[in-house]
Amino acid sequence: MLKRNTAFSLILIVLSAVVMTACSNVKQTAVSSVSSLPDPQTAIVKSPNDTRQYQSFTLPNQLEVVLVSDPSIEKSAAALSVKVGSFQEPKEFGGLAHYLEHMLFLGTKTYPEVGDYSEFVSRNGGTQNAYTQLDHTNYMVAVNNDAFDEALKRFSGFFYEATLDENYADKERNAVHSEWSMKSPNDWVILGQLDGLTLNPAHPIHQFNWGNLKSLADKGEHKLQDALVNLYDTYYSANLMKAVLISPLPLEEMQKLASRYFGLIPNKNTPEPQVTVPVAQAENLHKFVHYVPQTDMKQLRVSFVMDNNAAQFAVKPNGYVNYLLNNEMPGTLASTLRDLGLSEALYTSYDANEYGNAGSFNLYIDLTETGLQQRDTVMAAVLQYLDLLRTKGVDAKYFAEIKQSLNNSFRFKEKTNDYNYAMQIAADMQKLPTEYVLSSDYEYQRFDPVAIQQVLNQLTLENARVFYIDKSQPTDTTMENFAGQYSVDDISTEKVAQWQAMGQDITLQLPRINRLMPEDFSIVASTNTDKPLQVASDDSYSAFLGHSSYFEQPKGLVTLDLNSGVTKASARNQVMAELLNRGLSQALVELQNEAIGGGMGLSVSLFNGLSITTNGFSDKQGLLLSQAIKQVLDYQMNTNELANFKAAFKSELDSKKKGILLNQLFPKFSQIFALDEYSDETMLAAVDDITLLDIAELKAQLLQQANLRVFAFGNYSAQQINAMSQLVLNELPSDRNVAPLYESPKFKPQAGQVFNWQEETQLSDVGLVRAYLSERNADDSATAQILSQLLQPALFKQIRTEEQLAYAVGFFSQTNKDQMFTAFYIQSPAKGLAEVDARISEFRQGFKTQLAEVSEQDFATTKTSVLVSLTQPPKNLSEEMSRYIGDWREQNYAYNSRAQLISALEKVTLKDVINFYNRLEEGDGFGQLLVQMRGTQFTDKDFVSIKGAETIINIDEFHAKQLKKQQTD
């Protein structure tokens, strides 16, 4: 299950709420004081664009339920949150709430068989998971509509008749331990724990909340099983629960389902948990925290402890301050630090309720090498900008701008995945009035200068800890459950005076008003609704435009690809492209930030050439693109930038060796699979002697041979797309020599060939991917999708639940233009590579019998589930567009790959699946690529050995050999 640590996921937060103190130097409006509380509502507030029906009610057992009726959906979803999390764990058993979350999936009195629930959900085209946070735990499930009733029957049993079988307790401890082992090397995870360790030891945030074999073990007379049962019996009470149901059923029928199943959960009248211990004492604040990261992370972080003002979400004092702090307009803190070459990125996060009785506000600055050496200058700028915000930053014009942006977003809010939607609503019900669970992020009902000033007045060093994060930091303390080392010391009066003095030499200014706010929301006539059609083509470019068959939205996406193979022509060129990409990304940050405020996105990347993409409201996209193109073409890197980009590039290559093992495993697989990629060692060797002239020449060469391809989907006319395309064409060299379309060559082993990559890692676990590659065809792709639905839950049950070999284990199938690959993967802290592979091989043999015993009825259900996933209507414009852009990239202008897959799926039989699986097991018609990574805990254990396999020793030599072979075949 997914373990969510609030401190770890803070970076995902964008707008929500927080704080209070005295008001001074405020630009007042006509009203001197306003209410900070939301307007009362009589019903759930929803977007004008939302046609779904909503209803909330409370069951007799005091469990509150929100119902969402949507006749258009073909999968139903449910979520149930419980107001208990890591904060409620006894000190003896860190991670107990997380462990309990895991245990609920192992059976109920009505359905006691372990793995039965997972198999049922998978067979019915579903998804299921849960997560534990500091203050709540959330459980989710989604299935095909016809299985919803039974899914609710099984799901609801978690909350009143879980077996908590002690026979599986030890196994599930290993699962929690595996999850901790997998994620514990991540610096963000470690820093989340360090945040708590440097606050009040009496507050529950100080405790270890992930769980591992040490923390989840009997402690003398304190028994783990007793604590587990007690946590469940105490807090899994209906009055602490919130539930959400989403389905095509009428509201009345859903209400009956909720009553029938969730009404069985007993109300134990458990008082709502409260955190009363202060999260920070004076001795915890006004401190430096020095941390040595596992990767080559270079960051300055200022973490403020704030008053809890979650109830002020309707006037968003935190959102307002966040907007100004995070702003990239010229002269702001972020822009100035970047222009000085001191930072790569500046971002913020806040959570009004992070610590239960207090909130947080965090400022993160990713430093360049130059910034690392001038950290005092960075801190001086931070304090200077905060002072500017306090004295001049509270202004109604920014309120109006934020309000307009939020109003536009809410007015045209699109649907999301119903599983995620149910999960979010159930979580928000624990902290918001139910009437506002859909709209709280978009509410900005009044300008409240007092509330804003109260937040700003708390953003001081007296409320802060300043984290210095890099490899050279002094440390004196080792963390108990993580590899992290740190130290804490006072911020001296002399240091503060130094920062204040330095700040006098730094000129900062407040953001200017956004120029990219959309004004025209009219809808273009839809003509290309069957598939995207070509609207322009000549020797220099092609353009395709598609219109939605489902949505009338003033939005869309445009991708401008300046295709070229020059960025992949050599390792040196690939490094230059990486450095140029960093430079262009930095150059466009201000424009990107302004676009976000206007409800648009802008991105640039150098992969096979140069790609510029915009999305969101279509009104100002032409203006956005014209400015982006000009900045891209005018960009010239300077000496200081080049030095910083080189250092960052080398740092990232080094750091990725210390990241989560799965995040190394799959990129390594891709690096081997794409024959125009180069080894890390070869790219590192190419970095140092690259010059500014080299970068400029690469860019010029790319533009000189660029093959312009344009894809647009959404609210555009053909004339608009041609005009946008012309913006690029007008800036390209008039004499350019357009190169043929470049596509990355892929590894294509012959049937029976086996290739093996073996690598030692700096982490403790082992990981492997065993992939079977073959020529792409719709029949095999369809069969593999059904096989995956049948095999994945059985693999999970055996390898993870029964044998406890791994937290992450799986089986999947994918395709690219002319190939498909089907793969097993695992990351394990339990055994060596050869042993893990042997256990999976044994499972695979046994699965032949399981597959042969699948009934025709179960097969039909599984097949229907896969078909439903492919044929259900898209939720939003982006999802609809995604059905076409893959074909466009592969030059399949019939846009029929999805239709071909559906047609093939309709014909697949159980016999076809059995035959395909037997072919996999025998290797019949497949080449294989095995990628193995061996951690430090298993250096004495063997790698997997395959008879006749060719071991890849050098990636670059391997690629050269394969390319030569493909050219001669």
Buried (B, 14 or more C-beta within 10 A) or exposed (E): BEBBBBBBBBEEBBBBBBBBBEBEEBEEBEEEEBEBBBEEEEEBBBBEBBEBBBBBBEBEBBBBBBBBBBEEBBBBBBBBBBBBBBBBBEEBBBBBBBBBBBBBBBBBEEBEEBBBBBBBBBBBBBBBBBBBBBBBBBBBBBBBBBBBBEBBBBBBBBBBBBBBBEEBBEBBBBBBBBBBBBBBBBBBBBBBBBBBBBBBEEBBBBBBBBBBBBBBBEEEEEBBEEBBBEBBEBBBBBBBBBBBBBBBBEBEBBBEBBBEBBBBBEBBEBEEBEBEBBBBEEEBBBBBBBBBBBBBBBBBBBBBBBBBBBBBBBBBBBBBBBBBBBBBBEBBBBBBBBEBBBBBBBBBBBBBBBBBBBBBBBBBBBBBBBBBEBBEBBBBBBBBBBBBBBEEBBBBEBBEBBBBBBEBBBEBBBBEBBBBBBBBBBBBBBBBBBBBBBBBBBBBBBBBBBBBBBBBBBBBBEBBBBBBBBEEBEEEBEBEBBBBBBBBEEBEEEBBEBBEEBBEEBEBBBBEEBEBBBEEBEEBEBEBEEBBBEBBEEEBBBBBBBBBEBBEBBBBBBBBBBBBBBBBBBBBBBBBBBBBBBBBBBBBBBBBBBBBBBBBBBBBBBBBBBBBBBBBBBBBBBBBBBBBBEBBEEBEBEEEBBBBBBBBBBBBBEBBBBBBBBBBBBEBBEBBBBBBBBBBEBBBBBBEEBEEEBBBEBBEBBBBBBBBBBBBBBBBBBEBBBBBBEBBBEBBEEEBEBBEBBBBBBBBBEEEBBBBBBBEBEBBBBBBBBBBBBEBBBBBBBBBBBBBBBBBBBBBBBBBBBBBBBBBBBBBBEBBBEBBBBBBBBBBBBBBBBBBBEBBBEBBEEBEEEBEEBEEEBBEBBBBBBBBBBEBEBBBBBBBBEBBBBBBBBEBBEBBBBBBBBEBBEEBEBEBBBEBBEBBBEBEBBBBBBBBBBBEBBEEBEBBEBEEBEBBEEBBEBBEBBBEEEEEE
